[in-house]
Amino acid sequence: MKQHTAKFPSWEALFTLTSRQLRELGIEPPRDRRYLLRWVQRFREGRFGIAGDFQFVRDGVAELRVKETVDPENPLIVRKIVLNVPASLKTEAIAEGEAASEAEASSAVAAEGAAGSTSDNFLDAPPVRVHGYKVVGAKAISGPYALPLKHQAGSRVTVTEGMWEDTLGRKIDGGERRQAEVRFKRRAAERRAARESLAA
């Protein structure tokens, strides 16, 4: 939709124009207008897509950590949730492979990974729970565009071209409406060709 950016004078216009007005602005084909109106409605409803609830994003990069909490009623049950945290200097050094040794890296991760920790490593900002990401195994984070950091320090989500797009499905044999008709005609043509080959 970048090609249509210059056609909107303001954000208010983007959220108030109707389909007819979008057509007058020259937004064609109609599927582009439908796509745009669908996303505008999602924003009105507070549904922002992948990583829409992230609070700490710097230079297009967000970092995720696993937080473990023990059930007060049953200490044997440990719940794990995924948090979006501000990037710390220690974490960045580990992620870029700048830690002087394995021992330093492990100690830095241990300091950051303390359950419920909101120390200097979090830059005094409370981490935010995010949806759409889950913990797999001990500390692995699974979710869209989540790439693991070194030494199991968490995961990183980087803004990627097309990560919020709704991809259209592929029409196979004419799509749902025409699939039976297209396949029937194909089978009929194949039978006709087989009869003609036998007659020859």
Protein Blocks (a to p, Z undefined) as FASTA:
>chain_A
ZZmmmmpmbfklmmmpcfklmmmnopacfklmmmmmmmmmmmmnopgbjhklpcbdgehi
acddddddddfklmmbccdddddddddfklmmmmnopafbfklmmmmmmmmmpghiacfk
noopacdddehiacehjllccdehiacdehhlaccddddehklpccddddeehijmlmmm
mmmmmmmmmmmmmmmmmmZZ
